[in-house]
Amino acid sequence: MATLNLNTLRCIDTTSGPGADDVYIRVDGDMIYPTTTYPSYKEFDPGDSAELNRSISFTNMAKVTIRDYDTADPDDLIGSFWVHDSQAGTGEHAESLNGDGSDYDLFYDVTNP
């Protein structure tokens, strides 16, 4: 068992659609940011960042998915990646996510309980 600590999400550029991105994050399919209820999102414009302060326990590996909520279209995929328990104790990591023309950095670390 390991713990994924989502630290900071930084927006360098939004998706190709007009206006701000309405961002939400799932881990293994479960909503974890900004709340645990869908639809729920936080607006991001270029230059915005947010302290996430979310910790999730997992076994072996977990899939992190970040999307832009859209009311009329399917939600845009900003990016997804796998986190492994073998990353525990290796310090903070930065994952670059570039789906649908966006540019985001997600900072996280993995710890053992």
VMD Tcl script that draws the C-alpha trace (Angstrom):
set ca {
  {0.00 0.00 0.00}
  {1.28 3.46 -0.93}
  {-0.09 6.99 -0.82}
  {-0.28 9.34 -3.81}
  {0.03 12.98 -2.76}
  {-1.20 15.41 -5.41}
  {0.58 18.66 -4.61}
  {0.21 21.36 -7.29}
  {-1.43 21.76 -10.69}
  {-0.05 24.52 -12.93}
  {-1.64 25.72 -16.18}
  {0.73 27.02 -18.83}
  {-1.88 26.97 -21.62}
  {-5.54 25.93 -21.78}
  {-7.23 23.52 -24.20}
  {-8.10 24.62 -27.73}
  {-11.68 25.68 -26.91}
  {-12.67 29.23 -25.92}
  {-12.30 30.52 -22.37}
  {-10.90 29.00 -19.21}
  {-10.60 25.25 -18.67}
  {-12.98 23.70 -16.14}
  {-10.59 21.17 -14.64}
  {-11.30 18.10 -12.58}
  {-9.10 15.16 -11.55}
  {-9.91 11.48 -11.11}
  {-7.74 8.73 -9.63}
  {-8.71 5.22 -10.70}
  {-12.04 6.66 -11.87}
  {-12.92 8.35 -8.56}
  {-13.39 12.13 -8.45}
  {-10.84 13.64 -6.10}
  {-10.51 17.30 -7.17}
  {-11.92 19.85 -6.61}
  {-14.58 17.77 -4.80}
  {-15.67 14.15 -4.90}
  {-18.92 14.92 -6.79}
  {-19.23 15.09 -10.59}
  {-19.73 17.60 -12.16}
  {-17.40 19.71 -10.12}
  {-14.48 21.68 -11.50}
  {-12.08 24.56 -10.94}
  {-11.44 27.17 -13.61}
  {-7.88 27.50 -14.88}
  {-6.49 30.20 -17.17}
  {-2.89 30.35 -18.43}
  {-0.60 31.16 -15.50}
  {-2.99 29.78 -12.86}
  {-1.92 27.19 -10.34}
  {-3.62 25.48 -7.42}
  {-2.40 23.67 -4.33}
  {-4.31 20.39 -4.54}
  {-3.59 18.91 -1.09}
  {-5.12 15.54 -1.97}
  {-3.83 12.16 -0.74}
  {-5.09 8.83 -2.05}
  {-4.08 5.34 -0.92}
  {-3.46 2.76 -3.64}
  {-1.98 -0.69 -4.17}
  {0.63 -1.36 -6.90}
  {-0.43 1.42 -9.32}
  {-3.05 4.11 -9.85}
  {-4.23 5.99 -12.93}
  {-4.47 9.78 -12.67}
  {-6.72 11.49 -15.25}
  {-7.22 15.24 -15.72}
  {-10.08 16.54 -17.87}
  {-11.72 19.80 -18.94}
  {-15.47 19.67 -18.20}
  {-17.67 20.60 -21.19}
  {-21.43 20.99 -21.01}
  {-22.19 20.53 -24.74}
  {-19.37 18.19 -25.83}
  {-17.59 15.20 -24.32}
  {-15.07 16.34 -21.70}
  {-11.61 17.08 -23.14}
  {-8.74 14.89 -21.99}
  {-5.90 17.07 -20.70}
  {-3.87 13.99 -19.85}
  {-3.50 10.81 -17.86}
  {-0.63 8.79 -16.45}
  {0.14 5.87 -14.14}
  {1.72 6.18 -10.69}
  {3.49 3.14 -9.19}
  {4.14 2.20 -5.58}
  {7.83 1.78 -6.52}
  {7.99 5.60 -6.73}
  {7.57 5.84 -2.95}
  {10.35 7.82 -1.31}
  {11.82 9.12 -4.58}
  {10.80 12.77 -4.05}
  {8.48 15.05 -5.96}
  {7.70 14.29 -9.59}
  {6.35 16.58 -12.34}
  {4.08 15.16 -15.03}
  {3.58 17.26 -18.16}
  {0.10 16.94 -19.69}
  {-0.64 18.29 -23.17}
  {-3.99 16.96 -24.37}
  {-6.25 18.97 -26.72}
  {-3.67 21.73 -27.17}
  {-3.23 22.36 -23.43}
  {-0.06 22.52 -21.35}
  {-0.29 21.60 -17.66}
  {2.21 20.40 -15.04}
  {1.07 18.23 -12.16}
  {3.43 17.89 -9.20}
  {3.06 14.84 -6.95}
  {4.93 12.45 -4.71}
  {4.38 8.91 -3.49}
  {4.93 7.80 0.11}
  {4.60 4.62 2.14}
  {2.23 4.90 5.10}
}
mol new
graphics top color blue
foreach p $ca { graphics top sphere $p radius 0.5 }
foreach p [lrange $ca 0 end-1] q [lrange $ca 1 end] { graphics top cylinder $p $q radius 0.2 }
display resetview
